Amino acid sequence: MFSAKIPLHFFQSGFFNFPIPAHLDAGYPPLWAWLVAFCWKIFGQYLWVSHLICLPILIATAWFYLKIATYFLPEKYLWFAALFLLIEPTYFAQSTMVGPDIFLVMAFMAGLYSILYHKTGLLIFMTILLSMTSIRGCIFVFILYLNQLIFNYYQTNNIRWKTILPYTISGVLFIGWMLFHYQSTGFLLVTDQSPWAGHHHLIHIKGFFFNIAITIWRFFDFGRVLMYGVLIFAGFQYFYQKKSLSKKEKILCCWSFLPLLVLVFILCIRTNPILHRYFMVYFLLHSLCLSVFLFKGYFSIPKKISLVLIGIALISGHCWIYPHHIAQGWDASLAHLPYFNLRQQMIEFIEEEDIVYREIVTAFPNINGTQYSNLSKQVWNFTPKHKLPMQQWQYVLQSNVMNDFSEEELLLLNSNQFKPIKSYQKSGVYMILYKKTDL
């Protein structure tokens, strides 16, 4: 959506063609879509161009991340941090995609670097990038401000509230965007008819604690369970032995955990699904914490054994596939990679059988044709399952990569009302085309 449909709107209709069509409009500022569309204008509308955009972003992220690590770690231990950056499963998976999340990670890391090294101009620029990318980017701006207060407190033993000044420009720009968006559309974020409308409500108390549980799962998921196990063990041993942290180590620990509580609270009070990629900046910060604890020897487990075991666990995260009735964060590990080949095989079968695409019901991420997923010249789409009552389904394309099929719908597909007419499977990922039976 944010890397194909909205950029395509600006690419075809002009960069200042507002408002965006309501079915595409999530209320976000247009910076990322503009960037993608601008690169298409220069290099052509090709998939490789979209991926090429991500390369300098990933390089910049690595540079800022290692500069932050240099502040907290001796140079000879920087490889600790570099290793964790390379093998963090969710960040690795997102690096293979074209999306604004890696852009947010880069801008946030640059913001932390700016705070540590007193780069006020760079900090202002990065907060503008964050606030003009998404709502979550605005939350990250606020978190950067909290990090600024924490840093100032440990540097001067004083919290200077006037340090909010570098953050005001991004705030003014975001408010200006929201006013412009409201004037253009009549709504702030989304309309009731928007696909995202259900994600912008406050959640009830039971749902809030359910989201908290999901958030904890996200942190321990995909091999990170061992990393956090070692980190928690190190924390308990540190308090038990009554060791003291240096000023820099206190800053890192506070950065890694205190503002995280704010982010978790903001995310969990909404009905929006809790996704792994929302916490990538903290996966990386926590890996820095772990690097510091390993370097300082705050616990008795040998460094090399710890690194090998944690490394194996994180790499194994790409092989974690849950049963089909458990929603998996497919964009958070490389386990999703076979999906693309299976989808192409299924499209070829559909064309061979002359099945009309619109007669096939499916779910995200398969609801769009190759015009958007591959930037091809073919213009067609499947039918999203929520737009057609179950009793009218004739063909259904289902995969375990799709989390939107309910238990009831999966039971229906496996009943005598439907029969599978083609299936493909590879490395734990499957795709099945069902046809309604004549009963």
C-alpha positions as CSV (number, residue, x, y, z in Angstrom):
1,M,0.0,0.0,0.0
2,F,2.5,2.7,1.2
3,S,5.2,1.5,-1.2
4,A,3.1,0.8,-4.3
5,K,-0.5,2.1,-4.4
6,I,0.0,5.6,-2.9
7,P,3.3,6.2,-4.7
8,L,1.6,5.1,-7.9
9,H,-1.1,7.7,-7.3
10,F,1.5,10.5,-7.1
11,F,3.5,9.0,-9.9
12,Q,0.6,9.1,-12.3
13,S,-1.4,12.1,-11.1
14,G,1.3,14.4,-9.8
15,F,3.1,14.9,-6.5
16,F,0.6,17.4,-5.1
17,N,-2.6,15.7,-6.3
18,F,-4.6,15.8,-3.0
19,P,-6.7,14.4,-1.6
20,I,-5.5,10.8,-2.0
21,P,-8.4,8.5,-2.8
22,A,-10.3,7.6,0.4
23,H,-9.7,3.8,0.0
24,L,-5.9,4.5,0.0
25,D,-5.8,7.2,2.6
26,A,-4.6,6.2,6.1
27,G,-4.1,9.8,7.1
28,Y,-0.3,9.5,7.0
29,P,1.9,12.3,5.7
30,P,3.2,11.6,2.2
31,L,7.0,11.7,2.6
32,W,7.6,8.0,2.0
33,A,5.3,7.8,-1.0
34,W,6.9,10.9,-2.4
35,L,10.3,9.4,-2.1
36,V,9.3,6.2,-3.9
37,A,7.4,8.0,-6.6
38,F,10.4,10.5,-7.1
39,C,12.8,7.6,-7.6
40,W,10.4,6.0,-10.1
41,K,10.4,9.3,-12.0
42,I,14.2,9.3,-12.2
43,F,15.0,5.6,-12.8
44,G,11.8,4.2,-14.0
45,Q,8.9,2.3,-12.4
46,Y,10.6,-1.0,-11.7
47,L,10.7,-3.3,-8.7
48,W,14.5,-3.2,-8.6
49,V,14.3,0.6,-8.2
50,S,12.0,0.3,-5.2
51,H,14.5,-2.1,-3.6
52,L,17.4,0.2,-4.5
53,I,15.8,3.0,-2.5
54,C,16.3,0.8,0.6
55,L,20.1,0.3,0.1
56,P,21.3,3.8,1.3
57,I,18.8,3.6,4.1
58,L,20.2,0.3,5.3
59,I,23.8,1.6,5.0
60,A,22.9,4.8,6.9
61,T,21.2,2.7,9.7
62,A,24.3,0.5,10.1
63,W,26.5,3.6,10.3
64,F,24.4,5.4,12.9
65,Y,23.9,2.2,14.9
66,L,27.6,1.5,15.0
67,K,28.3,5.1,16.0
68,I,25.9,4.7,18.9
69,A,27.6,1.4,19.8
70,T,31.0,3.2,19.8
71,Y,29.7,5.6,22.5
72,F,28.8,2.7,24.8
73,L,31.4,0.0,23.8
74,P,35.1,-0.1,23.4
75,E,36.1,-0.3,19.7
76,K,37.4,-3.9,19.9
77,Y,33.9,-5.0,21.0
78,L,32.0,-3.3,18.2
79,W,31.7,-6.6,16.4
80,F,29.3,-7.7,19.1
81,A,26.9,-5.0,18.1
82,A,27.6,-5.5,14.4
83,L,26.8,-9.2,14.7
84,F,23.5,-8.5,16.4
85,L,22.5,-6.0,13.7
86,L,23.2,-8.5,10.9
87,I,21.3,-11.4,12.4
88,E,18.3,-9.7,14.1
89,P,15.5,-11.6,12.3
90,T,12.8,-9.0,12.1
91,Y,15.1,-6.2,10.9
92,F,16.7,-8.7,8.5
93,A,13.3,-9.6,7.1
94,Q,12.2,-6.0,6.7
95,S,15.4,-5.2,5.0
96,T,14.4,-7.5,2.1
97,M,11.1,-5.5,1.6
98,V,10.2,-2.1,0.4
99,G,8.4,-0.3,3.3
100,P,8.7,2.8,5.5
101,D,9.6,0.8,8.6
102,I,13.3,0.6,7.8
103,F,13.2,4.3,7.1
104,L,11.7,4.9,10.5
105,V,14.5,2.8,12.1
106,M,17.2,4.8,10.3
107,A,15.7,8.2,11.3
108,F,15.3,7.1,14.9
109,M,18.9,5.7,15.1
110,A,20.1,9.0,13.6
111,G,18.2,10.8,16.2
112,L,19.8,8.9,19.0
113,Y,23.2,9.5,17.4
114,S,22.4,13.2,17.2
115,I,21.6,13.3,20.9
116,L,24.8,11.5,21.9
117,Y,27.0,13.7,19.8
118,H,25.1,17.0,20.1
119,K,24.2,17.2,16.4
120,T,21.2,19.6,16.8
121,G,20.7,20.3,13.1
122,L,20.7,16.6,12.2
123,L,18.3,15.9,15.1
124,I,15.8,18.5,13.7
125,F,16.1,17.0,10.2
126,M,15.5,13.5,11.5
127,T,12.5,14.4,13.6
128,I,11.0,16.1,10.5
129,L,11.5,12.9,8.5
130,L,9.9,10.8,11.3
131,S,6.9,13.1,11.7
132,M,6.3,13.4,7.9
133,T,6.4,9.6,7.4
134,S,3.7,8.1,9.7
135,I,1.8,8.4,13.0
136,R,4.3,6.0,14.5
137,G,7.1,8.3,13.4
138,C,5.5,11.0,15.4
139,I,5.4,8.7,18.4
140,F,9.2,8.1,17.8
141,V,9.7,11.9,17.9
142,F,8.2,12.0,21.3
143,I,10.3,9.0,22.5
144,L,13.4,10.8,21.2
145,Y,12.5,13.7,23.3
146,L,12.2,11.5,26.4
147,N,15.6,10.0,25.5
148,Q,16.9,13.6,25.3
149,L,15.6,14.3,28.8
150,I,17.2,11.1,30.1
151,F,20.5,11.9,28.5
152,N,20.5,15.4,29.9
153,Y,19.7,14.2,33.4
154,Y,22.7,11.8,33.5
155,Q,25.0,14.4,31.9
156,T,24.0,17.4,34.1
157,N,21.8,15.9,36.9
158,N,19.1,18.3,35.6
159,I,16.1,17.9,33.3
160,R,16.0,20.9,31.0
161,W,12.5,21.1,29.5
162,K,13.6,23.7,27.0
163,T,15.4,21.0,25.1
164,I,12.0,20.5,23.4
165,L,12.8,23.3,21.0
166,P,14.5,21.1,18.3
167,Y,11.4,18.9,18.3
168,T,8.9,21.8,17.8
169,I,9.5,22.2,14.0
170,S,8.5,18.6,13.3
171,G,5.5,19.0,15.6
172,V,4.4,22.2,13.8
173,L,4.8,20.5,10.4
174,F,2.8,17.5,11.5
175,I,0.0,19.6,12.9
176,G,0.0,21.6,9.6
177,W,-0.3,18.3,7.7
178,M,-3.2,17.2,9.8
179,L,-5.1,20.5,9.4
180,F,-4.5,20.3,5.6
181,H,-5.6,16.7,5.5
182,Y,-8.8,17.5,7.4
183,Q,-9.5,20.5,5.2
184,S,-9.0,18.4,2.1
185,T,-10.9,15.3,3.2
186,G,-13.2,16.2,6.1
187,F,-11.6,13.6,8.4
188,L,-8.3,13.4,10.4
189,L,-7.1,9.9,9.7
190,V,-9.6,7.6,8.1
191,T,-13.2,7.4,7.3
192,D,-15.6,4.7,8.6
193,Q,-15.4,3.0,5.2
194,S,-11.6,2.8,5.2
195,P,-9.9,-0.6,5.4
196,W,-8.1,0.8,8.5
197,A,-11.1,2.1,10.3
198,G,-11.2,-0.8,12.7
199,H,-7.6,-0.1,13.8
200,H,-8.2,3.4,15.2
201,H,-10.5,2.7,18.1
202,L,-9.7,2.6,21.8
203,I,-9.7,-1.0,23.1
204,H,-11.5,-2.4,26.1
205,I,-9.6,-3.4,29.2
206,K,-9.5,-7.1,28.4
207,G,-8.2,-6.3,24.9
208,F,-5.5,-4.1,26.4
209,F,-4.1,-6.9,28.5
210,F,-4.4,-9.2,25.6
211,N,-2.3,-6.8,23.6
212,I,0.2,-6.6,26.4
213,A,0.6,-10.4,26.2
214,I,0.9,-10.3,22.4
215,T,3.6,-7.6,22.8
216,I,5.6,-9.8,25.2
217,W,5.3,-12.7,22.7
218,R,6.6,-10.4,19.9
219,F,9.8,-9.7,21.9
220,F,10.5,-13.4,22.6
221,D,9.4,-14.6,19.2
222,F,11.7,-15.8,16.3
223,G,14.7,-16.9,18.4
224,R,14.9,-13.8,20.6
225,V,13.7,-15.8,23.6
226,L,17.4,-16.8,24.3
227,M,18.7,-13.3,23.9
228,Y,16.1,-11.9,26.4
229,G,16.6,-14.9,28.7
230,V,20.3,-14.0,28.9
231,L,19.6,-10.3,29.3
232,I,17.1,-10.9,32.1
233,F,19.5,-13.3,33.8
234,A,22.2,-10.7,33.6
235,G,19.9,-8.1,35.1
236,F,19.1,-10.3,38.1
237,Q,22.7,-11.2,38.6
238,Y,23.7,-7.5,38.4
239,F,21.2,-6.6,41.2
240,Y,22.1,-9.6,43.2
241,Q,25.8,-8.8,43.2
242,K,25.0,-5.1,43.8
243,K,27.3,-4.0,40.9
244,S,27.2,-0.4,39.7
245,L,26.7,0.8,36.2
246,S,28.6,3.6,34.6
247,K,26.8,6.8,33.6
248,K,26.9,5.7,29.9
249,E,25.5,2.3,30.8
250,K,22.7,3.9,32.8
251,I,21.8,6.0,29.8
252,L,21.6,3.0,27.5
253,C,19.5,0.9,30.0
254,C,17.1,3.8,30.5
255,W,16.8,4.4,26.8
256,S,16.2,0.7,26.2
257,F,13.4,0.2,28.7
258,L,11.7,3.4,30.0
259,P,10.4,5.0,26.8
260,L,9.5,1.5,25.6
261,L,6.7,1.5,28.2
262,V,5.3,4.6,26.6
263,L,5.4,3.0,23.1
264,V,3.8,-0.2,24.4
265,F,1.0,1.7,26.2
266,I,0.2,3.8,23.1
267,L,0.1,0.8,20.8
268,C,-1.8,-1.4,23.2
269,I,-4.7,1.0,23.9
270,R,-5.7,0.8,20.2
271,T,-7.4,-1.9,18.2
272,N,-4.6,-1.9,15.7
273,P,-2.8,-5.4,15.6
274,I,0.5,-5.5,17.4
275,L,3.2,-6.3,14.9
276,H,6.9,-7.3,15.4
277,R,8.2,-4.5,13.2
278,Y,6.8,-1.8,15.5
279,F,9.6,-2.7,18.0
280,M,12.6,-3.0,15.7
281,V,14.4,-0.1,17.2
282,Y,14.1,-1.7,20.6
283,F,15.3,-5.1,19.4
284,L,18.5,-3.3,18.3
285,L,18.8,-1.2,21.5
286,H,18.4,-4.3,23.6
287,S,21.1,-6.0,21.5
288,L,23.4,-3.1,22.5
289,C,22.5,-3.7,26.1
290,L,23.4,-7.3,25.8
291,S,26.7,-6.4,24.1
292,V,27.5,-4.1,27.1
293,F,26.7,-6.9,29.6
294,L,28.8,-9.4,27.7
295,F,31.7,-7.0,27.5
296,K,31.5,-6.0,31.2
297,G,31.1,-9.6,32.4
298,Y,28.0,-8.9,34.5
299,F,27.2,-12.6,34.5
300,S,29.1,-15.8,34.6
301,I,28.2,-17.3,31.2
302,P,31.3,-17.2,28.9
303,K,31.1,-14.6,26.2
304,K,31.8,-16.9,23.2
305,I,29.4,-19.6,24.3
306,S,26.7,-16.9,24.9
307,L,27.2,-15.3,21.5
308,V,27.2,-18.7,19.6
309,L,24.0,-19.8,21.3
310,I,22.2,-16.5,20.9
311,G,23.4,-16.3,17.3
312,I,22.1,-19.8,16.5
313,A,18.7,-18.9,18.2
314,L,18.3,-15.7,16.2
315,I,19.1,-17.4,12.9
316,S,16.8,-20.2,13.8
317,G,14.0,-17.6,14.1
318,H,13.7,-17.6,10.3
319,C,12.5,-21.3,10.6
320,W,9.8,-20.7,13.2
321,I,6.5,-21.5,11.6
322,Y,3.4,-21.9,13.8
323,P,0.3,-24.1,13.1
324,H,-2.0,-22.5,10.6
325,H,-4.6,-21.5,13.3
326,I,-2.0,-19.3,15.1
327,A,-1.4,-15.9,13.5
328,Q,2.2,-15.5,12.6
329,G,4.1,-12.3,11.8
330,W,5.1,-13.4,8.3
331,D,6.9,-10.1,7.5
332,A,9.1,-10.5,10.7
333,S,11.3,-13.4,9.5
334,L,12.5,-14.9,6.2
335,A,10.1,-17.8,6.6
336,H,7.8,-15.9,4.2
337,L,10.2,-16.1,1.2
338,P,8.7,-19.2,-0.5
339,Y,5.4,-17.4,-0.7
340,F,6.4,-15.4,-3.7
341,N,7.3,-18.4,-5.8
342,L,4.2,-20.3,-4.7
343,R,2.0,-17.3,-5.6
344,Q,3.6,-17.1,-9.1
345,Q,3.0,-20.8,-9.7
346,M,-0.6,-20.4,-8.6
347,I,-1.1,-17.4,-10.9
348,E,0.2,-19.4,-13.8
349,F,-2.2,-22.3,-13.0
350,I,-5.1,-19.8,-12.8
351,E,-4.3,-18.5,-16.2
352,E,-3.9,-21.9,-17.7
353,E,-7.4,-22.9,-16.4
354,D,-8.9,-19.5,-17.6
355,I,-10.3,-18.8,-14.1
356,V,-11.4,-15.2,-13.7
357,Y,-9.3,-13.4,-11.1
358,R,-12.3,-11.5,-9.7
359,E,-14.1,-14.8,-9.0
360,I,-11.3,-15.8,-6.6
361,V,-11.7,-14.8,-3.0
362,T,-8.5,-14.3,-0.9
363,A,-7.0,-12.2,1.9
364,F,-4.0,-10.0,2.6
365,P,-1.3,-10.0,1.4
366,N,-2.6,-11.6,-1.7
367,I,-5.6,-9.3,-2.5
368,N,-3.6,-7.1,-5.0
369,G,-2.5,-8.1,-8.5
370,T,1.0,-8.1,-9.8
371,Q,0.5,-4.5,-10.9
372,Y,1.2,-3.5,-7.3
373,S,3.2,-6.5,-5.9
374,N,5.6,-6.7,-8.9
375,L,5.0,-3.4,-10.6
376,S,4.0,-5.3,-13.7
377,K,1.9,-3.9,-16.5
378,Q,-0.9,-6.4,-15.8
379,V,-4.0,-4.9,-14.3
380,W,-6.1,-7.3,-12.3
381,N,-7.1,-8.1,-8.7
382,F,-8.5,-10.9,-6.6
383,T,-11.6,-10.2,-4.6
384,P,-10.9,-9.5,-0.9
385,K,-12.9,-12.0,1.2
386,H,-14.6,-9.3,3.4
387,K,-16.3,-7.9,0.3
388,L,-18.3,-11.0,-0.5
389,P,-20.5,-13.1,1.8
390,M,-19.2,-16.6,2.5
391,Q,-22.2,-18.3,0.8
392,Q,-21.2,-16.5,-2.5
393,W,-17.6,-17.8,-2.6
394,Q,-16.9,-19.8,-5.7
395,Y,-13.1,-20.0,-5.6
396,V,-10.9,-19.4,-2.5
397,L,-7.2,-18.9,-2.5
398,Q,-5.8,-19.5,0.9
399,S,-2.3,-19.8,2.4
400,N,-0.9,-20.0,5.9
401,V,0.8,-16.7,5.1
402,M,-2.7,-15.1,5.3
403,N,-3.7,-14.4,8.9
404,D,-7.2,-13.0,8.1
405,F,-9.0,-16.3,7.6
406,S,-11.0,-17.1,10.8
407,E,-11.4,-20.5,12.4
408,E,-14.9,-20.7,11.0
409,E,-13.7,-19.9,7.5
410,L,-10.9,-22.5,7.6
411,L,-13.4,-25.1,8.8
412,L,-15.7,-24.2,5.9
413,L,-12.9,-24.6,3.4
414,N,-12.0,-28.1,4.8
415,S,-15.6,-29.2,4.8
416,N,-17.5,-31.0,2.0
417,Q,-18.6,-27.6,0.7
418,F,-15.2,-27.0,-0.9
419,K,-12.6,-29.1,-2.5
420,P,-8.9,-28.2,-3.2
421,I,-8.2,-28.1,-6.9
422,K,-4.5,-27.1,-6.8
423,S,-2.0,-26.7,-4.0
424,Y,1.7,-25.8,-3.7
425,Q,4.0,-26.2,-0.7
426,K,7.6,-25.3,0.1
427,S,9.5,-25.0,3.3
428,G,6.5,-24.9,5.6
429,V,4.5,-22.4,3.4
430,Y,1.5,-23.6,1.5
431,M,-1.0,-22.1,-1.0
432,I,-4.3,-23.9,-1.9
433,L,-6.9,-23.0,-4.4
434,Y,-10.4,-24.2,-3.4
435,K,-13.5,-24.5,-5.5
436,K,-17.1,-24.7,-4.2
437,T,-18.7,-28.1,-4.6
438,D,-22.1,-28.6,-6.2
439,L,-24.2,-30.0,-3.3
